[in-house]
Amino acid sequence: MAGRLRQPTGRYGGKSAEERQAERRRRFLDAALQLFGDSPGFRSTTVAALSEAAGLSTRQFYEEFHTLEDVLAALHLQVNDWAEQAAAAALAEAHDLPLAERAAAVFRAYAANVTCDPRRIRITFVEIIGVSPRLEEQRLERRSRWIAFICAEAAEAAVRGEAAPRDYRIAATAFIGSVNGLLHDWRAGWVDATLDEIVEELVRQLLGILRPAGWLPGA
C-alpha cells in the first residue's frame, strides 16, 4: 500500500533536510520582507511573485506555508523578535544604571532596531493592520508583551524607590501607542528630529509617567 510522500531526511549538498528547510524558509521570509515591506506590499503580492523573488518554486512555497498570510504572520513575529532581543540585551547591559539611563539605553536599542530598515516599520505598523482577525490578535498579543515589559520595569523601579508604586497597565498601554506612532511618523519623515531627540522625548514621557508631580522618592 502506497504511503504519503515524505520529505527526504538524508544529507544533500552537505546540508541536512532540516537545514535545507530552514534555508528555504529564510529565503521566503527575506523575499517577503522586500515585497511586503516595500513594493508592491502584502495585498498585491502573489505566491508566484514571492516564490520568484526567493528563487524557489511555488511547490516549495506550499511545502513551507499554506497561505501568504502565514508568511506575513511569521515575518511580523520575526521583526518583533529582533526588536525584543535588542531591548532585552540593552536592559541587561544597563541593569545597574539609574532609571533615566536604563530607559534611554532600552529605547535607543529598540528604536535603532525597528527603524534601521523602513521595511520593518511597514511590516510592524502598516501591512499587519486589518488583514484578518487572526493577525489582529497576533498584533495585539505582541503589543501586550511590550506593555508587560514596561509594567515589569516600572514595578522594579518602584521597588528601587525610583518610581511611584501603582498599577501601570493603562499608562503602559497608552505609552506604547505613543512610542509606535512617534517612531512610525519619524521614519516616514513627518517628524523633523534626530533619533537621539526621539529617544530623549520618549524617556521624558516615561519618566513623567513613573514620577508624577508631587511624588517624592521613598514616599
C-alpha positions as CSV (number, residue, x, y, z in Angstrom):
1,M,0.0,0.0,0.0
2,A,1.4,3.3,-1.0
3,G,2.1,5.8,1.8
4,R,2.3,9.6,1.8
5,L,5.3,11.2,0.2
6,R,7.8,12.2,2.8
7,Q,10.4,14.9,2.9
8,P,13.9,13.4,2.3
9,T,15.8,13.1,5.5
10,G,19.4,12.5,4.3
11,R,22.2,15.0,3.7
12,Y,22.4,16.6,0.3
13,G,25.0,19.2,-0.8
14,G,26.5,18.9,2.7
15,K,23.2,20.0,4.4
16,S,20.6,18.0,6.3
17,A,16.9,18.1,5.3
18,E,16.2,20.3,8.4
19,E,19.0,22.7,7.3
20,R,17.6,22.9,3.7
21,Q,14.1,23.5,5.0
22,A,15.3,26.3,7.3
23,E,17.2,27.9,4.4
24,R,14.1,27.8,2.2
25,R,12.0,29.3,4.9
26,R,14.6,32.1,5.4
27,R,14.7,32.8,1.7
28,F,10.9,33.1,1.6
29,L,10.9,35.5,4.6
30,D,13.7,37.6,3.1
31,A,11.8,37.9,-0.1
32,A,8.6,38.7,1.9
33,L,10.4,41.5,3.8
34,Q,11.3,43.1,0.5
35,L,7.9,42.6,-1.3
36,F,5.6,43.1,1.7
37,G,7.7,45.8,3.3
38,D,8.4,47.8,0.2
39,S,6.7,47.2,-3.1
40,P,4.2,46.0,-4.0
41,G,3.1,45.3,-0.4
42,F,1.4,42.3,1.1
43,R,-2.0,42.8,-0.5
44,S,-0.6,43.0,-4.1
45,T,2.0,40.1,-3.8
46,T,1.2,36.7,-5.2
47,V,2.6,33.3,-4.3
48,A,4.2,33.2,-7.7
49,A,5.9,36.6,-7.3
50,L,7.1,35.7,-3.8
51,S,8.5,32.4,-4.9
52,E,10.3,34.0,-7.9
53,A,11.8,36.7,-5.6
54,A,13.0,33.9,-3.2
55,G,14.5,32.0,-6.1
56,L,12.3,29.0,-5.3
57,S,9.2,27.3,-6.7
58,T,5.6,27.6,-5.8
59,R,5.7,23.9,-4.9
60,Q,8.4,24.7,-2.3
61,F,6.3,27.6,-1.1
62,Y,3.4,25.2,-0.2
63,E,5.8,22.9,1.5
64,E,6.6,25.7,4.0
65,F,3.4,27.7,4.2
66,H,-0.3,27.4,3.5
67,T,-1.0,31.0,2.5
68,L,0.7,34.4,2.1
69,E,-1.0,35.4,5.4
70,D,1.1,32.7,7.1
71,V,4.2,34.3,5.6
72,L,3.2,37.8,6.9
73,A,2.4,36.3,10.3
74,A,5.9,34.7,10.5
75,L,7.6,37.9,9.3
76,H,5.7,40.0,11.8
77,L,6.8,37.7,14.6
78,Q,10.4,37.8,13.3
79,V,10.6,41.6,13.2
80,N,9.1,41.8,16.7
81,D,11.6,39.2,18.0
82,W,14.5,41.2,16.6
83,A,13.3,44.3,18.5
84,E,12.6,42.4,21.7
85,Q,16.1,40.9,21.6
86,A,17.7,44.3,21.1
87,A,15.7,45.8,24.0
88,A,16.4,42.9,26.3
89,A,20.2,42.9,25.6
90,A,20.3,46.7,26.2
91,L,18.4,46.3,29.5
92,A,20.7,43.5,30.7
93,E,23.7,45.7,30.0
94,A,22.2,48.8,31.7
95,H,20.6,46.9,34.6
96,D,22.6,48.7,37.3
97,L,22.3,52.2,35.9
98,P,19.9,54.8,37.2
99,L,16.3,54.8,35.8
100,A,16.7,57.5,33.3
101,E,19.9,55.9,31.8
102,R,18.3,52.5,31.8
103,A,15.3,53.8,29.9
104,A,17.4,55.7,27.4
105,A,19.5,52.6,26.7
106,V,16.5,50.4,26.1
107,F,14.6,52.9,23.9
108,R,17.7,53.7,21.9
109,A,18.3,50.0,21.2
110,Y,14.6,49.4,20.4
111,A,14.3,52.4,18.2
112,A,17.5,51.7,16.4
113,N,16.4,48.2,15.7
114,V,12.9,49.0,14.5
115,T,13.9,52.0,12.4
116,C,17.1,50.6,10.9
117,D,15.1,49.3,7.9
118,P,11.9,51.1,6.8
119,R,10.5,47.7,5.7
120,R,10.4,46.6,9.3
121,I,8.4,49.7,10.2
122,R,5.9,48.9,7.4
123,I,5.5,45.3,8.4
124,T,5.0,46.2,12.1
125,F,2.8,49.2,11.8
126,V,1.1,49.1,8.3
127,E,0.9,45.8,6.5
128,I,-0.3,43.8,9.5
129,I,-3.3,46.1,10.1
130,G,-6.7,44.9,9.0
131,V,-5.6,41.7,7.3
132,S,-7.7,39.3,9.4
133,P,-8.9,38.6,12.9
134,R,-6.1,36.1,13.3
135,L,-3.4,38.7,12.5
136,E,-5.1,41.4,14.6
137,E,-5.0,39.0,17.6
138,Q,-1.3,38.3,16.9
139,R,-0.6,42.1,16.7
140,L,-2.3,42.8,19.9
141,E,-0.7,39.9,21.6
142,R,2.8,41.1,20.7
143,R,1.9,44.6,21.8
144,S,0.7,43.2,25.1
145,R,4.2,41.8,25.6
146,W,5.7,45.3,25.3
147,I,3.1,46.5,27.8
148,A,4.1,43.7,30.2
149,F,7.7,44.7,29.7
150,I,7.0,48.3,30.6
151,C,4.9,47.2,33.6
152,A,7.6,44.9,34.9
153,E,10.3,47.5,34.6
154,A,8.1,50.1,36.3
155,A,7.4,47.7,39.2
156,E,11.2,47.1,39.6
157,A,11.8,50.8,39.5
158,A,9.2,51.2,42.3
159,V,10.9,48.6,44.4
160,R,14.2,50.5,43.9
161,G,12.4,53.7,45.1
162,E,12.9,55.3,41.6
163,A,9.2,55.4,40.7
164,A,5.8,55.7,42.3
165,P,4.2,52.3,43.2
166,R,0.9,51.8,41.3
167,D,-0.8,49.8,38.6
168,Y,0.8,50.9,35.3
169,R,-1.2,48.8,32.9
170,I,-3.3,51.6,31.4
171,A,-0.4,54.1,31.4
172,A,1.9,51.5,29.7
173,T,-0.8,50.8,27.1
174,A,-1.1,54.5,26.2
175,F,2.7,54.9,26.3
176,I,3.3,52.0,23.8
177,G,0.8,53.6,21.5
178,S,2.8,56.8,21.6
179,V,6.1,55.0,21.0
180,N,4.8,53.2,18.0
181,G,3.1,56.3,16.5
182,L,6.1,58.5,17.0
183,L,8.6,56.1,15.5
184,H,6.4,55.4,12.5
185,D,5.9,59.1,11.8
186,W,9.6,59.9,12.4
187,R,10.7,57.1,10.0
188,A,8.2,58.3,7.4
189,G,9.7,61.8,7.5
190,W,6.8,63.5,9.2
191,V,8.8,64.4,12.4
192,D,11.8,66.7,12.0
193,A,14.2,65.3,14.6
194,T,17.2,63.1,15.1
195,L,16.8,59.6,16.6
196,D,18.5,60.8,19.7
197,E,15.9,63.5,20.1
198,I,13.1,61.0,19.6
199,V,14.6,58.8,22.3
200,E,15.1,61.8,24.7
201,E,11.4,62.7,24.2
202,L,10.3,59.1,24.9
203,V,12.4,59.0,28.1
204,R,10.9,62.3,29.3
205,Q,7.4,61.0,28.7
206,L,8.1,57.7,30.5
207,L,9.7,59.5,33.5
208,G,6.7,61.8,33.7
209,I,4.5,58.7,34.0
210,L,6.7,57.0,36.6
211,R,7.4,60.1,38.6
212,P,4.1,62.1,38.7
213,A,4.0,65.6,40.1
214,G,4.2,65.7,43.8
215,W,5.7,62.2,44.2
216,L,8.9,62.0,46.2
217,P,11.4,59.1,46.3
218,G,10.6,56.9,49.3
219,A,7.1,58.4,49.7
